Amino acid sequence: MTVYKRLRDLREDHDLTQQDIADLLKATKQQVNKGERGDQIMGIDKYIVLARYYGVSPDYLAGLTEEP
């Protein structure tokens, strides 16, 4: 699974919109959309926020492990 698909799947599994994530990350909906498509790479600080929010490890978000 790609990192981008994992980001989208986690968001959808939590019934969140791209705008919800944008608000959490203090970003725009367009930035979240680009991040989920792989057109823009998010900074490590954003991955840490998302990992804490979803209760998974940053390694899981990065696709380095299958263990959340």
C-alpha positions as CSV (number, residue, x, y, z in Angstrom):
1,M,0.0,0.0,0.0
2,T,1.3,3.4,-0.9
3,V,1.7,6.1,1.7
4,Y,-0.8,8.3,-0.1
5,K,-3.5,5.5,-0.2
6,R,-2.9,4.9,3.5
7,L,-3.5,8.6,4.3
8,R,-6.7,8.6,2.4
9,D,-7.9,5.3,3.8
10,L,-7.3,6.4,7.4
11,R,-9.2,9.6,6.8
12,E,-12.1,7.8,5.3
13,D,-12.1,5.1,8.0
14,H,-12.6,7.8,10.5
15,D,-15.4,9.4,8.5
16,L,-13.4,12.6,8.0
17,T,-13.4,15.0,5.1
18,Q,-10.3,16.5,3.5
19,Q,-11.4,19.8,5.1
20,D,-11.4,18.2,8.6
21,I,-7.8,17.1,8.1
22,A,-6.8,20.5,6.6
23,D,-8.2,22.2,9.8
24,L,-6.3,19.7,12.0
25,L,-3.0,20.3,10.1
26,K,-3.6,24.1,9.7
27,A,-3.4,23.6,5.9
28,T,-5.7,24.0,3.0
29,K,-8.0,21.3,1.6
30,Q,-6.0,21.5,-1.7
31,Q,-2.8,20.7,0.2
32,V,-4.5,17.6,1.8
33,N,-5.8,16.6,-1.6
34,K,-2.4,16.9,-3.2
35,G,-0.9,14.9,-0.3
36,E,-3.3,12.1,-0.7
37,R,-2.7,12.0,-4.4
38,G,1.1,12.0,-4.0
39,D,1.5,15.4,-5.8
40,Q,2.9,17.1,-2.7
41,I,4.9,15.7,0.2
42,M,3.9,16.7,3.7
43,G,6.5,17.7,6.2
44,I,7.4,15.3,9.0
45,D,5.6,17.6,11.5
46,K,2.3,16.9,9.7
47,Y,2.9,13.1,9.7
48,I,3.5,13.3,13.5
49,V,0.2,15.2,14.0
50,L,-1.7,12.6,11.9
51,A,-0.1,9.7,13.6
52,R,-1.0,11.0,17.0
53,Y,-4.5,11.8,15.9
54,Y,-5.2,8.4,14.3
55,G,-3.3,6.5,17.1
56,V,-0.8,4.9,14.8
57,S,2.9,5.1,14.5
58,P,4.7,7.4,12.1
59,D,6.3,4.3,10.6
60,Y,2.8,3.0,9.7
61,L,1.9,6.2,8.0
62,A,5.2,6.2,6.1
63,G,4.5,2.6,4.9
64,L,7.6,1.2,6.7
65,T,5.5,-1.3,8.7
66,E,2.1,-2.9,8.4
67,E,1.6,-2.7,12.2
68,P,-0.3,0.4,13.2
